[in-house]
C-alpha cells in the first residue's frame, strides 16, 4: 500500500487550525503576517493551537520579509520561546547577500531548537545554486523537509525542477522530503504524485475568500480527496 501523501496547510490562528484538521490536513505551518510571506507567530498563538488540535504543527522562525537572517541571536531567543510554548517542529531558512545558504545562521537557529524536526522553506527557490544548498545542509540535524515550488515564480515554472529532484531522492543532499508549495494547483497534483512526490503545501488554496478570510474545511477536504485518489 502506498504511503498517504502529507497535506500541510498554512494557519494563522486557532480557527484556521481547527478547520484545516477537520478537512483532513496532516500538518500545519503556523505563521503570522502573510503580507510579509509569513513571519513568526506569538507564543500565545502557538500554545493555543497546540491545545486546539492534535496534528503536527511547524512554527515559522522568520522575523522580517526576505530571506536574510537578521538578528540571529534574537532569532535563537525566539526559537526558545516557541519551544517553551509547546512548539516541537519548525520552519526556517536563511540566505546571505550573495544568495548562498547562510550556514552560520542556520546552524545557530537549528541549534536553538535542540534537534527538533524542521523544514528549510522557499529560500531554496531564491538560492543561486539549489544543489549546493542541499549538499551543504545534507547532514544537518533535524532537517527532514524542503518546502519548494522548484522556482521563485511558483510551481508552474518550477515543475521540471521538482520532477528532476524527485528522481534524485536518496542521493546525498536529497534524502529529505519534497514538500511542494507556492502557486500549487490541483491540476499539478497527478503529475507530482506520479513522480513519487508525497508532500503538498497550500495557503491561499485553502481560503476561498482570500487571505482576509479563514481556512475552509471544505477546501482542504477537496485537496485531501485528490491526494488520496
C-alpha positions in Angstrom: 0.0 0.0 0.0 1.4 3.4 -0.9 2.1 5.9 1.8 -0.5 8.6 2.3 0.7 12.0 1.0 1.3 14.7 3.5 -1.0 17.7 3.2 0.3 20.8 5.1 -1.9 23.9 5.4 -0.9 27.4 6.4 -2.7 28.5 9.6 -2.8 32.0 11.2 -4.9 31.2 14.2 -6.9 28.6 16.1 -9.9 28.9 13.7 -7.7 28.1 10.8 -6.1 25.2 12.6 -9.3 23.6 13.6 -10.7 23.9 10.1 -7.6 22.5 8.5 -7.6 19.5 10.8 -11.4 18.9 10.1 -10.7 19.0 6.4 -8.0 16.3 6.6 -4.7 18.2 6.9 -1.8 16.2 8.3 0.2 19.2 9.4 0.0 23.0 9.9 2.6 25.6 9.0 1.9 28.3 11.7 2.8 31.9 10.7 1.6 35.5 11.1 1.6 38.4 8.6 1.2 36.9 5.2 1.8 40.4 3.7 5.4 39.6 4.5 5.1 36.0 3.3 4.8 34.6 6.8 6.6 35.5 10.0 7.0 34.0 13.4 3.7 33.9 15.4 3.3 34.8 19.0 4.0 32.2 21.8 0.3 32.6 22.8 -0.9 31.6 19.4 1.4 28.6 19.4 0.2 27.4 22.8 -3.5 27.9 21.8 -3.2 26.0 18.6 -1.3 23.1 20.3 -4.2 22.9 22.7 -6.8 23.0 20.0 -5.6 20.4 17.5 -3.7 17.1 17.6 -2.0 17.2 14.2 1.6 18.3 13.7 2.4 22.0 13.8 5.5 23.5 12.2 6.2 27.1 13.5 7.9 29.6 11.3 11.2 31.2 12.5 11.4 34.4 10.5 11.3 37.9 11.8 11.2 40.1 8.7 10.3 39.8 5.0 13.1 38.4 2.8 15.5 35.6 3.5 18.3 37.3 5.4 18.5 36.1 9.0 18.8 39.5 10.5 19.5 39.4 14.3 20.5 35.8 14.7 20.7 35.9 18.5 17.2 37.3 18.6 16.0 34.5 16.3 17.6 31.9 18.6 15.9 33.5 21.6 12.5 33.4 19.8 13.1 29.8 19.0 13.5 29.1 22.7 10.2 31.0 23.4 8.4 28.9 20.8 9.8 25.7 22.4 8.5 26.9 25.8 5.1 27.5 24.3 4.9 23.9 23.1 6.4 24.0 19.6 8.1 20.8 18.6 8.6 21.3 14.8 9.8 24.4 12.9 10.3 26.1 9.5 13.4 28.2 8.8 15.9 29.0 6.1 18.4 31.9 5.5 20.4 33.2 2.6 23.3 35.6 2.6 23.6 38.6 0.4 25.1 36.5 -2.5 22.2 34.1 -2.5 24.1 31.3 -0.8 22.8 29.5 2.3 23.7 31.4 5.4 25.2 28.4 7.2 26.2 30.2 10.4 22.6 31.5 10.9 21.1 28.1 10.1 23.5 26.4 12.5 22.7 28.8 15.3 18.9 28.7 15.0 18.8 25.0 14.3 20.9 24.5 17.4 18.4 26.6 19.4 15.6 24.1 18.6 17.6 21.3 20.1 17.2 18.6 17.5 13.5 19.2 16.6 12.4 18.4 13.1 12.4 21.3 10.7 11.7 22.4 7.1 14.0 24.5 5.0 11.5 26.8 3.4 11.3 28.6 0.0 14.5 30.4 0.5 15.7 27.4 -1.6 13.8 28.8 -4.6 15.8 32.1 -4.3 19.2 30.5 -3.9 21.8 30.9 -6.6 22.5 27.1 -6.6 19.9 24.8 -5.3 22.1 21.7 -5.5 24.8 23.4 -3.4 22.3 24.3 -0.7 21.1 20.8 -0.5 24.6 19.4 -0.4 25.7 21.8 2.3 22.7 21.0 4.5 22.7 17.3 3.8 23.5 16.1 7.3 22.0 19.0 9.3 20.3 17.6 12.5 16.6 17.7 12.3 16.2 18.8 8.7 13.7 16.4 7.1 11.8 18.6 4.5 12.3 21.2 1.8 9.4 23.4 1.0 9.8 24.4 -2.6 8.0 25.4 -5.8 11.0 24.5 -7.9 11.4 28.1 -8.9 10.8 31.6 -7.5 7.9 32.1 -9.8 5.9 29.1 -8.5 5.1 25.5 -9.3 4.0 26.2 -12.8 7.5 27.5 -13.6 9.4 25.1 -11.4 7.7 21.8 -12.3 10.6 20.4 -14.3 13.0 21.1 -11.4 10.7 19.4 -9.0 10.4 16.3 -11.2 14.2 16.2 -11.6 14.8 16.5 -7.9 12.3 13.8 -7.2 14.3 11.4 -9.3 17.3 12.1 -7.1 15.6 11.1 -3.9 18.0 9.2 -1.8 21.2 10.8 -3.2 23.4 12.7 -0.7 21.5 16.0 -0.1 18.3 14.6 -1.5 17.1 12.3 1.3 14.7 14.9 2.7 11.0 15.0 1.7 10.0 17.4 -1.0 7.0 19.5 0.2 5.6 21.2 -2.9 4.0 24.6 -2.4 3.9 28.1 -3.9 1.4 28.5 -6.7 0.4 24.8 -6.3 -2.8 24.0 -8.1 -4.9 20.9 -8.1 -4.0 20.3 -11.8 -0.4 19.8 -10.8 -1.1 17.1 -8.3 -1.4 14.0 -10.6 2.0 14.7 -12.2 3.7 15.3 -8.9 2.2 12.1 -7.4 3.2 10.1 -10.4 6.8 11.3 -9.8 6.7 9.9 -6.3 6.3 13.3 -4.6 4.4 12.9 -1.4 4.3 16.3 0.3 1.9 19.2 -0.6 1.6 22.6 1.0 -1.3 25.0 0.5 -2.1 28.5 1.7 -4.4 30.6 -0.4 -5.9 27.5 -1.9 -7.4 26.6 1.5 -9.1 30.1 1.7 -11.9 30.6 -0.9 -12.4 34.2 0.3 -8.7 35.1 0.2 -6.2 35.8 3.0 -8.7 38.1 4.8 -10.9 35.0 5.3 -10.4 31.8 7.3 -9.3 28.4 6.2 -12.2 26.4 4.7 -12.5 22.8 5.9 -14.3 22.0 2.6 -11.5 23.4 0.5 -9.0 21.4 2.5 -11.1 18.3 2.1 -11.2 18.7 -1.7 -7.3 18.6 -1.7 -7.4 15.6 0.7 -9.7 13.8 -1.7 -7.5 14.5 -4.8 -4.3 13.4 -2.9 -6.0 10.2 -1.7 -7.1 9.4 -5.3 
